[in-house]
Amino acid sequence: MAGIEREPAEVRIPKAALDAFAVALSVRTVAMRKWPNNGLEWMYPVGTWEEAHLEVALLPGGEEVWLRMSTDRSSVAVWTIEQWWAFSGELPGATPPPA
């Protein structure tokens, strides 16, 4: 995303948080919140706002996906859209990515 520069950081995403997000995504029960500092809409599993959870944002242009834990929003993991499709394509009920 133009104008946003980040220092490399290690982002630890517990398997339980990734699994919870995967389940929410597969049954289409994610919520979204827009962060005012960067304007990105972050998705997270419905009903988990008060507990530690994974947040995911698709960057404008659709080439990258950012992942972060709610417990450390300053550290972001960056996946290519191909990595995201590989992950989401393994979810129950997943549909193939658009051509």
N, C-alpha and C positions, 0 to 999 in steps of 0.2 A: 504494500500500500504506500503510495507516494507520501513523503513527508514524515513517515514514522520510522525511526531508526531504533533498533533494539540491540542491547549487548547480548552476546550469547549467554544463555542461562540453562541450567538443568531443571527440568520440570518433572516432578515425580507424580504420576497419576496412578493411584492405587487401582488394582485390578477390579475391586468391588465398585469403584466409582465409574470406571469404564464400562463394566458390565451393566450397571444401573442405567447409564446413558444409552447403551445399546438396546436394552429392553424398552426404554421409553421411546426411543426413536422407532423401533420396529413396530410398536403399536400406536405410533403417532400421538404421543402424550408429552410433548415437550412444550415448554413455555419460553417466551422470549422477553428479554429486557434490553433496552438501548442504553449504552453507557455514554454520558454526555462528553467525556473527555476525548473519545475517539469516534463517536457516532456509530459504532458497530452494534449490531443486534446480536446478543449472545443467547444461545439456546441452552436450556438446562431441563432435567427431568421435572415434570410437574410435581409439586408437593415436597420438594427437597430444599427449598430456599433457606430454611433455618438450619440445615445440616450441611456437612461437607459434601460438595457435589462437583461434577465436571461441567464446565461451560465450553461451548463450541461456537465459533463465529466463522461464517463464510465471508471472505473478503470481497470487496467490490471487484468485478472482473472475473470472479469465479476461479482463479488459479490457485489460491491458497486457502487453507482452513486453519484457524488458530484454535488451540486447545489450552485451557488453563483450569486450575483447581480454584474453587471459591475461597479456599484458605490462603491462597497466595496469588492474587490477581496481577501482581507485578511480573510474574514469570509466565511466559507463553511458549508453547511448543508449536512449531509451524509444520504442517503437513501439506504436501502437494495435493491437488485435487485428485490425482491418481491414487495416492495413498488413502485418501478419504473414501473414494469409491471402492477400493479393495476392502477396507474395513466395513463399510456399510453394506457392501454386497454380500457379506457373510451372515448378515442378520436374518432371523426368521422372517419370511414374507418379503424379502428384499426383491426389488425389481432391478433389471439391468440399467446401467447408466445411460443417459441420453446419447444418441450417436452424434 
